[in-house]
Amino acid sequence: MNEYIRLLKSHVILRRLSAIQLVAYFGAWFSNVAIYTLLLEMDVSAHVIAFTAALHFIAGIIQAPFSGSIIDSVRPKKLMLILITVEIFSTLFLLFINDISQLWLLFSLIFIRMAAASFYFTTEMSLLPKILEGDKLQKANEIHSIIWSFSYTLGMAISGFVVYLLGVKIAFLLDALMFIFCFYLLYQLKLETTFAKSQENLFEMMRDTFRYLKRFPHAVHLMLIHAFVGLTAFDALVALMVDKYYASIIATSLALGLMHASRAVGLVIGPIVLGNWINNKRMVYLLLFQAFAIWIWAYVMHNFYLSILASILVGFFTTTLWSYTYTLLQKNIDEKYYGRVVAYNDMLFLTSATLTSLLIGAMATKNYSLEFITVVIGSGFIVAAVYFSWILKTQKIKEDV
């Protein structure tokens, strides 16, 4: 933890970007709990819940082929301010949703909001390798994941109580206010980085990226291994668990908040414990541990309290898998292609998360048990462990630490 604190103290830009992350992510969970609470109160089907979860990722998939080229063509601060503005207004318009007849509006706003959020994230992650390198870059990625997890923990827990006590409208309003504060923080930041606007048009930049990936296939393999972490997109699964097992013993919003917050406790602790331990060879074991943790969760799912404990274990390995695989990609590509390759990486990750959400909804509708669905998801990490072992044997991958 001291290493993270020293890095934040010594790097002004990273410190301000991290503060913006903390506030933005914290606010986002208020909307997340409110959205799923609203859906469950409307008594929508498993398909609608799964589709809503998938919508959080679909926008990022669609825009990825273009976003990377735009990132490499526009100054990062200007682009990030525009994207936060979009998030502010799309969040405020959530206040106008009142009943099931307005699902179309809910879906549209989620799509727009998450498109902006995904674009912002990709912009920031392509910016980090330009201002940091080596071990500092890995630590910055871990700081990002810890902030995400920490805000997830508190945001989900507190938002559960906010939605329960004050309602979904207040949750949406608080979220918008936090985005406004983020805009102010970013506007005040002096973000001076080297920026060389590409002279190529967007389509030529896209073709050039594909040529680069063809010449260096290790980048594609690293993107695919990172995409396996998208299997942990459990929003739809948790909502269905709450509806099936826990709604009779605790308020829906509270159950949603506590279930997500408990997993996030593991997400926060994981990189602090595992950050200095992880390396390329140990990544294989970490993928196997993730599979076993998810299987344990499936076994105890019917019990609310044991499920909370198991979800902490699930989260413990996830953050380190995410940050380490992301850093490996950043360190194994040329600087010229940071924006574009990171955008395609996020596209694959979001595709994995989308398919996971849709699979959960489809299998639940076909009357497969939630426990069986969870076991299937966990098995994906066994495949990932085998695949990463093959990558290490056949590709030249730089060691991250």
C-alpha positions in Angstrom: 0.0 0.0 0.0 2.9 2.4 0.8 4.1 2.0 -2.8 0.7 3.2 -4.1 0.7 6.2 -1.8 4.3 7.2 -2.8 3.4 7.1 -6.5 0.3 9.2 -6.0 2.2 11.8 -3.9 5.0 12.0 -6.6 2.7 12.2 -9.7 0.3 15.1 -9.8 -1.5 14.0 -13.0 -2.1 10.4 -11.8 -3.3 11.8 -8.4 -5.9 14.0 -10.0 -7.0 11.3 -12.5 -7.3 8.9 -9.6 -9.5 11.4 -7.6 -11.8 11.8 -10.6 -12.0 8.0 -10.9 -12.9 7.6 -7.3 -15.8 10.2 -7.5 -17.1 9.0 -10.8 -17.1 5.3 -10.0 -18.6 6.0 -6.6 -21.5 7.9 -8.2 -22.0 5.3 -10.9 -23.0 2.6 -8.4 -25.9 4.8 -7.2 -27.4 4.6 -10.6 -26.6 0.9 -11.0 -28.4 -0.2 -7.9 -31.3 2.1 -8.7 -31.6 0.7 -12.2 -31.8 -2.9 -11.1 -34.1 -2.1 -8.2 -36.4 -0.3 -10.6 -36.4 -3.3 -13.0 -37.2 -5.8 -10.2 -40.0 -3.5 -8.9 -41.4 -3.5 -12.5 -41.3 -7.4 -12.3 -39.5 -7.7 -15.7 -38.3 -11.0 -17.1 -34.9 -12.5 -16.8 -34.3 -11.6 -20.4 -34.9 -7.9 -19.7 -32.5 -8.0 -16.7 -29.8 -9.8 -18.8 -30.3 -7.4 -21.7 -29.9 -4.4 -19.4 -26.7 -5.9 -18.0 -25.5 -6.5 -21.6 -26.3 -2.9 -22.6 -23.7 -1.7 -20.1 -21.1 -3.3 -22.4 -22.6 -3.2 -25.9 -22.0 0.5 -26.5 -18.3 0.0 -25.9 -18.1 -2.8 -28.4 -19.8 -0.9 -31.2 -17.7 2.2 -30.8 -14.3 0.5 -30.3 -13.2 0.3 -33.9 -13.5 4.1 -34.1 -12.8 5.3 -30.6 -9.1 4.2 -30.7 -8.5 6.1 -33.8 -10.2 9.2 -32.4 -8.1 8.9 -29.2 -5.0 8.9 -31.2 -6.2 12.1 -33.1 -7.7 14.3 -30.3 -6.1 15.8 -27.2 -7.0 13.6 -24.2 -8.2 16.4 -21.9 -10.6 17.9 -24.4 -12.0 14.5 -25.3 -12.4 13.4 -21.6 -14.3 16.6 -20.8 -16.7 16.1 -23.7 -17.3 12.5 -22.5 -18.0 13.5 -18.9 -20.5 16.1 -20.2 -22.4 13.3 -22.0 -22.4 11.2 -18.8 -23.9 14.1 -16.8 -26.9 14.6 -19.2 -27.6 10.9 -19.8 -27.7 10.4 -16.0 -30.0 13.4 -15.4 -32.5 12.1 -18.0 -32.8 8.8 -16.0 -35.0 10.9 -13.6 -37.8 10.9 -16.2 -38.3 7.1 -16.2 -41.3 6.1 -14.2 -42.8 2.9 -15.5 -42.3 -0.2 -17.7 -43.6 1.7 -20.8 -40.4 3.8 -20.7 -38.0 0.8 -21.0 -37.0 2.1 -24.4 -35.8 5.4 -22.7 -33.9 3.4 -20.0 -32.2 1.3 -22.6 -31.3 4.3 -24.7 -29.8 6.3 -21.8 -27.8 3.3 -20.5 -26.4 2.8 -24.0 -25.4 6.5 -24.4 -24.0 6.8 -20.8 -22.0 3.6 -21.0 -20.7 4.5 -24.5 -19.3 7.7 -23.0 -18.0 5.9 -19.9 -16.2 3.2 -22.0 -14.7 5.9 -24.3 -13.4 7.8 -21.3 -11.9 4.7 -19.7 -10.1 3.7 -23.0 -8.8 7.3 -23.3 -7.4 7.2 -19.8 -5.9 3.7 -20.1 -4.1 4.7 -23.4 -2.9 7.9 -21.6 -1.2 6.1 -18.7 1.6 4.5 -20.7 2.5 7.9 -22.1 3.1 9.4 -18.6 4.3 6.3 -16.7 6.5 3.3 -17.5 7.8 0.1 -16.0 6.7 -0.8 -12.5 5.0 2.6 -12.1 2.6 1.7 -14.9 1.7 -1.6 -13.3 1.1 0.2 -10.0 -1.0 2.8 -11.7 -3.2 0.1 -13.2 -3.4 -1.5 -9.8 -4.4 1.8 -8.2 -7.1 2.2 -10.9 -8.5 -1.3 -10.1 -8.3 -0.7 -6.3 -10.1 2.6 -6.7 -12.8 0.9 -8.8 -13.2 -1.8 -6.2 -13.1 0.5 -3.3 -15.8 2.8 -4.8 -17.7 -0.3 -5.8 -17.7 -1.5 -2.2 -18.8 1.7 -0.6 -20.9 2.8 -3.6 -22.9 -0.4 -3.7 -23.4 -0.6 0.0 -24.3 3.0 0.5 -26.5 3.2 -2.6 -28.4 0.2 -1.4 -29.4 2.2 1.7 -29.9 5.4 -0.3 -32.3 3.7 -2.8 -34.1 2.0 0.1 -34.5 5.2 2.1 -34.8 7.9 -0.5 -35.7 6.2 -3.7 -34.2 5.7 -7.2 -34.7 9.4 -8.2 -32.4 10.7 -5.5 -29.8 8.0 -6.5 -29.8 9.3 -10.1 -29.5 12.9 -9.0 -26.6 12.2 -6.7 -24.8 10.4 -9.5 -25.2 13.3 -11.8 -23.9 15.7 -9.2 -20.8 13.6 -8.8 -20.1 13.7 -12.5 -20.4 17.5 -12.4 -17.8 17.5 -9.7 -15.6 15.3 -11.8 -15.9 17.7 -14.7 -14.6 20.5 -12.5 -11.7 18.4 -11.3 -10.6 17.5 -14.8 -11.1 21.1 -16.1 -8.7 22.4 -13.4 -6.0 19.8 -14.3 -3.0 20.9 -16.3 -2.6 17.8 -18.5 0.5 18.3 -20.6 1.5 15.2 -22.5 3.3 14.7 -25.8 0.7 14.6 -28.6 1.3 14.1 -32.2 -1.9 14.2 -34.2 -2.0 11.5 -36.8 -2.1 12.6 -40.5 -4.0 9.5 -41.5 -7.8 9.4 -41.7 -9.7 7.2 -39.4 -10.2 4.3 -41.8 -6.5 4.3 -42.8 -5.6 4.2 -39.1 -7.9 1.2 -38.6 -6.3 -0.6 -41.5 -2.9 0.2 -40.1 -3.9 -1.2 -36.8 -5.0 -4.5 -38.3 -1.7 -4.7 -40.2 0.2 -4.2 -36.9 -1.8 -6.9 -35.1 -1.2 -9.3 -38.0 2.6 -8.7 -37.7 2.6 -9.0 -33.9 0.0 -11.7 -33.0 1.1 -11.8 -29.4 -0.9 -8.6 -28.9 -4.1 -10.4 -30.0 -3.4 -13.3 -27.6 -3.0 -10.9 -24.7 -6.2 -9.1 -25.6 -8.0 -12.4 -25.7 -6.6 -13.5 -22.3 -7.7 -10.2 -20.8 -11.2 -10.8 -22.3 -11.6 -13.9 -20.1 -11.9 -11.5 -17.1 -15.2 -10.3 -18.7 -16.7 -13.6 -17.5 -17.0 -12.0 -14.1 -19.7 -9.7 -15.3 -22.1 -10.9 -12.7 -24.7 -8.1 -12.6 -27.5 -10.1 -14.1 -26.6 -13.2 -12.1 -26.7 -11.2 -8.8 -30.0 -9.6 -9.7 -31.5 -13.1 -10.4 -30.0 -14.5 -7.2 -31.6 -11.7 -5.2 -34.9 -12.2 -6.8 -34.9 -16.0 -6.3 -33.2 -16.5 -3.0 -32.9 -13.3 -0.9 -35.9 -11.1 -1.6 -38.0 -12.8 1.0 -35.5 -12.1 3.8 -34.2 -8.6 2.9 -35.2 -5.6 0.8 -34.2 -5.9 -2.8 -32.0 -2.8 -3.0 -30.2 -3.7 0.2 -29.6 -7.3 -1.0 -28.2 -6.0 -4.3 -26.0 -3.5 -2.5 -24.6 -6.0 0.0 -24.0 -8.7 -2.6 -22.1 -6.4 -4.9 -20.3 -4.7 -2.0 -19.1 -8.0 -0.5 -17.5 -9.1 -3.8 -15.9 -5.6 -4.0 -14.3 -6.2 -0.6 -12.3 -9.0 -2.3 -11.6 -6.8 -5.3 -10.0 -4.2 -3.0 -7.9 -6.6 -0.9 -6.8 -8.8 -3.9 -4.2 -6.5 -5.6 -2.8 -5.3 -2.2 -2.0 -9.0 -1.3 -1.2 -10.3 -4.7 0.4 -7.3 -6.5 4.0 -8.1 -5.7 3.5 -11.9 -6.0 2.0 -12.1 -9.5 4.1 -12.8 -12.5 3.6 -14.5 -15.9 4.0 -18.1 -14.6 1.9 -17.5 -11.5 -0.9 -16.1 -13.7 -1.8 -19.6 -14.6 -2.4 -20.5 -11.0 -4.4 -17.3 -10.4 -6.7 -18.2 -13.3 -7.3 -21.6 -11.7 -7.9 -20.1 -8.3 -10.5 -17.8 -9.9 -12.3 -20.9 -11.3 -12.4 -22.7 -7.9 -13.6 -19.5 -6.1 -16.6 -19.2 -8.5 -17.4 -22.9 -8.1 -17.5 -22.4 -4.3 -19.8 -19.5 -4.8 -22.1 -21.7 -6.8 -22.2 -24.4 -4.1 -23.2 -22.0 -1.3 -25.4 -19.6 -3.4 -28.7 -20.5 -1.8 -27.5 -19.3 1.6 -27.4 -15.4 1.7 -24.7 -15.2 4.4 -22.4 -17.9 2.9 -22.9 -16.4 -0.5 -21.6 -13.0 0.8 -18.5 -14.7 2.1 -18.0 -16.7 -1.1 -18.4 -13.6 -3.3 -15.5 -11.9 -1.3 -13.4 -14.9 -2.4 -14.5 -14.5 -6.0 -13.5 -10.8 -6.0 -10.1 -11.5 -4.3 -8.6 -12.8 -7.6 -10.4 -10.8 -10.1 -8.8 -7.4 -9.8 -5.2 -8.7 -10.0 -6.2 -10.7 -13.2 -7.7 -7.6 -14.7 -4.8 -5.2 -13.9 -2.0 -7.7 -14.7 -3.3 -8.7 -18.1 -4.0 -5.0 -18.9 -0.4 -4.1 -18.0 1.0 -6.9 -20.0 -0.8 -5.6 -23.1 0.4 -2.0 -22.5 4.0 -3.1 -22.2 4.0 -5.4 -25.2 2.7 -2.9 -27.9 4.2 0.1 -29.6 3.4 3.6 -28.3 2.0 4.6 -31.7 -0.8 2.1 -31.3 -1.7 2.6 -27.6 -5.1 4.2 -28.3 -6.2 1.8 -31.0 -5.0 -1.4 -29.5 -6.4 -0.5 -26.1 -9.7 0.3 -27.7 -9.8 -3.1 -29.4 -8.8 -4.8 -26.2 -11.7 -3.1 -24.4 -14.0 -4.2 -27.2 -13.0 -7.8 -26.7 -13.4 -7.5 -22.9 -16.8 -5.9 -23.3 -17.9 -8.5 -25.8 -17.0 -11.2 -23.3 -19.0 -9.4 -20.6 -21.9 -8.9 -22.9 -22.0 -12.6 -23.9 -21.7 -13.6 -20.3 -24.7 -11.4 -19.4 -26.8 -12.7 -22.3 -25.8 -16.3 -21.5 -27.0 -15.9 -17.9 -30.4 -14.6 -19.1 -30.8 -17.3 -21.8 -29.9 -20.2 -19.5 -32.1 -18.8 -16.7 -35.0 -18.6 -19.1 -34.4 -22.2 -20.1 -34.7 -23.1 -16.4 -31.1 -24.0 -15.8 -30.3 -23.4 -12.2 -28.3 -20.4 -11.2 -25.8 -22.7 -9.5 -25.2 -24.6 -12.8 -24.9 -21.3 -14.7 -22.2 -20.1 -12.2 -20.3 -23.4 -12.6 -20.3 -22.9 -16.4 -18.8 -19.4 -15.9 -16.2 -20.7 -13.6 -15.1 -23.4 -16.0 -14.2 -20.6 -18.5 -11.2 -19.8 -16.3 -9.9 -23.3 -16.6 -9.9 -22.8 -20.4 -8.1 -19.4 -19.8 -5.4 -21.1 -17.7 -4.7 -23.6 -20.4 -4.7 -20.9 -23.1 -2.3 -18.6 -21.1 0.1 -21.6 -20.6 0.2 -22.0 -24.4 0.8 -18.3 -24.9 3.8 -18.3 -22.6 5.3 -21.3 -24.5 4.7 -19.9 -28.1 4.9 -16.1 -27.8 7.6 -13.7 -26.7 5.9 -11.9 -23.8 7.8 -9.4 -21.7 7.7 -10.1 -17.9 5.6 -7.4 -16.2 7.6 -7.3 -12.9 
